Amino acid sequence: MSKSSKRKFDAAASITNELIDIIDRGVLPWRKPWTVGGSSVPLRLNGEPYQGVNNFLLTMRTMMAGYASPYWMTLRQANELDAKVIKGSKSSVVVYYGTAEREQAESAHGDQAETEDPKTIPFMKSYRVFNADQIKGLDPRFHPAAAEPEVHPERAPIPHMQSFFEAIGANVSFSGREACYVPNLDKIYMPPIELFENPRNFYAVWGHELGHWTKPRHRLNRSYGDARFGNTAYAREEIVAELCTVFLGQKLGFSAHTLELNAAYLDNWVRVLRSDKRAIFKHAADAQRACDYLVAASEAGQGEQAA
């Protein structure tokens, strides 16, 4: 088969199918607590943290493979460091976005999306990276020591997490045994922390509901249509809240957690992913925006308290 007749690699489909296979096995690696080599997020060669879908994908792959290093790099970057990828190592696909002049883009890029600018068109391209654990001859700085896990009392507030969430200023009622965000009231309902043996799970659930709290028009104006329990719009919003919790948890020290995780919850994910190979990319970007919004709101709130 000639090069011209080979089918172009579809990064979106490949990544989405990988995620569907993982969910179909009932394994959610991003829900496991981890701090690899002293970092709570995957890192580029220069130490810059990955964000959005690449953060999510590499976190998941780190957990599944059991890597001890947070660093990832391309084959070329490894070679430039006089290091060698171990024979037989499997690379991981990550993506980046850019824009191109429309005439060039229409001939050069298959992955395209609509844009408000008629002269340019956005595109998504993929590249492959290896974890530092898959590479021989790297400087020891790429294999930092793991941090000691923090121990917190059961059923009691964790000070830095409590202050972070309180400073956001959302209207929250701590009562009952269910957690939800009620849009009409713009209010979050949470079970009290005493009902959580592991207090980290309390903050994870709170973070999940705050992810939904960012949705209204006067905040991030996020909408996938009329969301009703079990429909596609509802499922898409749940994916955003889940990923927002992953990103928040990396910053604060907890793992994604919901009070109910059942087959229906996972079926909703799979239904969305099967219907739209680009869904995980869009919703990871929305989740990153939600996380950034909450971090900014908390920092502003804590600044006001200190003034």
C-alpha positions, -999 to +999 in steps of 0.1 A: +000+000+000+014+034-010+017+063+014-009+082-005-034+054-001-029+049+036-057+061+058-049+092+078-046+086+115-077+099+133-065+111+167-100+120+179-114+086+171-084+067+185-085+086+218-122+083+221-122+046+214-094+041+240-116+059+266-147+039+257-127+006+261-115+017+295-150+027+307-165-005+293-142-024+316-156-005+345-123+010+354-120+048+360-082+053+366-086+091+370-106+085+402-076+070+419-055+093+441-020+099+428+010+122+431+038+111+408+073+122+415+060+151+437+037+164+410-001+161+409-002+168+371+016+154+341+045+177+330+061+186+297+099+184+293+103+220+305+082+214+336+051+231+323+019+212+333-004+198+307-040+211+307-074+201+295-077+169+276-040+162+275-038+165+313-067+141+316-053+116+291-018+115+305-031+113+341-052+083+330-022+066+312+001+073+341-023+055+365-028+026+342+008+020+335+021+027+370+046+053+359+066+070+387+077+101+367+054+130+359+075+139+328+065+133+292+085+141+260+086+133+223+111+108+207+130+138+193+132+156+226+146+124+242+172+120+215+183+156+219+190+148+256+212+119+245+186+095+260+170+065+243+134+053+244+134+017+256+127-007+228+091-019+226+078+011+245+043+023+234+038+060+229+008+080+240-011+103+217-017+139+228-032+168+208-027+205+202-049+231+186-040+259+162-054+281+134-044+284+098-053+306+068-085+291+053-070+283+019-041+264+035-062+247+061-087+233+036-059+215+018-037+206+048-059+197+077-086+171+079-096+179+115-115+212+112-142+231+131-164+261+125-149+295+133-163+330+135-133+343+115-139+336+078-102+340+070-090+313+094-100+279+105-090+260+137-075+226+135-064+198+158-032+178+153-017+150+173+017+140+183+032+112+204+050+113+237+068+089+261+069+089+298+104+094+314+101+059+328+101+046+292+134+064+285+170+054+294+198+079+301+178+109+313+190+133+340+178+123+375+157+154+376+132+136+354+127+110+381+119+131+412+111+114+445+075+108+454+060+131+481+048+116+513+010+113+514-008+136+538-029+121+565-061+138+576-086+130+604-117+111+594-150+131+590-133+164+597-126+195+576-092+197+558-082+234+563-067+243+530-096+226+511-123+241+533-109+276+529-106+272+492-143+262+487-157+287+512-139+316+495-157+308+462-189+322+478-214+298+464-248+294+482-245+260+498-268+241+522-252+213+542-281+190+549-296+157+539-278+128+522-279+139+485-257+163+466-270+184+438-270+219+422-304+235+417-302+260+388-335+277+396-323+286+431-286+289+421-279+268+452-259+237+460-271+210+485-244+189+501-245+162+528-225+173+559-189+163+561-196+140+591-213+116+567-180+111+548-155+087+564-129+101+540-131+139+541-114+141+507-146+125+492-166+153+507-146+180+489-146+159+457-185+159+457-185+196+466-162+202+437-184+183+413-214+204+422-194+236+419-185+224+384-223+225+376-225+259+395-202+274+368-227+266+341-253+295+342-253+324+318-240+349+344-209+327+349-196+306+320-228+304+300-224+267+292-253+248+275-257+216+256-295+220+253-324+212+276-307+189+302-330+164+318-320+134+339-306+107+316-307+126+283-276+135+262-274+172+274-275+159+310-247+134+302-225+160+286-228+183+316-220+154+339-188+147+319-178+184+324-184+183+361-164+150+364-134+164+346-136+197+365-134+177+397-103+158+383-086+191+376-096+207+410-085+176+428-051+178+413-047+212+427-061+205+461-053+169+468-085+147+463-098+124+436-130+127+416-158+112+435-196+111+433-222+097+457-237+075+430-215+057+404-234+030+386-238+014+352-263+041+341-237+068+349-211+051+328-235+043+300-242+080+297-206+087+292-203+060+265-234+071+247-220+106+244-185+094+233-199+070+207-221+097+192-194+123+190-157+115+187-148+151+196-169+152+227-141+144+252-120+173+237-147+198+239-159+188+274-123+187+288-118+222+275-151+233+292-140+215+324-106+233+323-125+267+320-148+257+349-118+248+371-100+280+362-131+300+370-134+284+405-097+289+412-100+326+403-132+330+423-116+314+454-084+335+450-106+366+448-126+356+478-096+349+499-080+382+488-111+400+500-110+382+534-074+391+538-080+428+530 
